[in-house]
Amino acid sequence: MPEDKLPTRKDNFSEWYNQLVLKAELADYAPVRGCMVVRPYGWTLWENMTAALDRRFKETGHVNAAFPILIPMSFFEKEKEHVEGFSPELAVVTHGGGEKLEEPLVVRPTSETIIGYMYARWIKSWRDLPVLINQWGSVLRWELRTKLFLRTAEFYWQEGHTAHASKAEALEEMHRILDIYADFAINEAAVPVIKGAKSETEKFAGAVMSTSIEGMMQDKRALQSATSHYFGQNFARAFQIQYLDPSNLLQFCETTSWGLSTRMIGAIIMVHGDDQGLRLPPRIAPTQIVLIPIYKSDAEKSKVTDTANRLFAELKAAGLRVKMDDREEVTPGFKFNDWEMRGVPLRIEIGPKDLESGSVTFARRDLPGKGSRTAVPQSGLVAAVKAVLGEIQTSMLTGATAFRDANIHDPKSFDELKQVVQDGWAFSWWCGSKECEARVKEETKATTRNIPFEQPKENGTCIVCGKTAVQRVYFARAY
Ligand SMILES: [Zn+2]
């Protein structure tokens, strides 16, 4: 069915992505421009991701709560940089119950202000600190150019907001969360990411310091996949978040915020997908294994189905996410393509020949073509499946890491940098000036992605102006 084929990544990466999202039934366009509908398959993937993250947040002492989606307009005006950063993106409610509101209400684009307001009421003493609250929900930003998962008006995410007694503790929290994000991206999503600090230009509106994890997509563009911010006392002063220290002196808190959104699904698609469709890492895949019984005659059917049912029950009992595709109205070939489009990591075919030899046939989604098919004994199937899912998880990370590393360059001149960032990243010395950063952006569309925390001991010279530089930064064109 040629109309079901995706454009190739090479021919049109952007359209490949758009169609994959629709055909794999991850999401769809909503009637309101810029909004997205996350379909059950996409939402199950998100649930698996949120469970993996939520577990990590709770293990490090965080708790969940829920704050309202409507925020008084005046709250935004309390932190100058914050309001300047978000004003163009705000959706504002002016009427309610048929009447004009006294004060307009903003549909939250992020919740620093409303949470800051509540923290000011809740925090009294050093004994109340730290406050480590996370919220799962959605936010709304009036985006003009949208793309499913990558940039939509409303999107789903978690936002953590913490308050601390000291700068050291707040900075430690910012780093702790960034480590959690990186661990999640690498070990659950098999997306190799780079941790680092954002430049002054690229940091969050109102933050003293912003950090990010950045991943390389297969078109070699960067995707900021999560951020963790340190606010110093900016929000604490704007919202009077204060505590009495052990000497009974009134102090301002130090706060942080951090978020990872459904954008991460975009990263997973663009890091792992191929021309057949999605490829999902087993740890977060909604379906890890699909069983496909194959037969021609009725006699074959009953034998194959019996075995398939027995193996299905074994796998399910072992806690694996397994599906049986016993649809009668479509061919096995159709089913193969269908599940390949959805990125199911492992397909198990069970046919008459497999029954004769007491085996089944494994087909790995992470490996190309026929080389991916192997016969595996039916006895000990659960252990074999678990082992191969582990191998798939590892091979996906290894493959993505090798791809990324092969496309990070060390240009020797500004001219060379201009070339390499058209089809890769540059890891270069930078003097830290806004002028040099702006010049790279103007002439190449590449921006600074982040500045890794571990830097070489020696100094270098800025790739743009030639002055002494103490840090290297990643330059890349980004989503
Ligand atoms: Zn410079």
Boltz pocket constraint, residues with backbone or C-beta under 6 A from the ligand:
constraints:
  - pocket:
      binder: B
      contacts: [[A, 430], [A, 431], [A, 432], [A, 433], [A, 436], [A, 462], [A, 463], [A, 464], [A, 465], [A, 466], [A, 467]]
      max_distance: 6.0
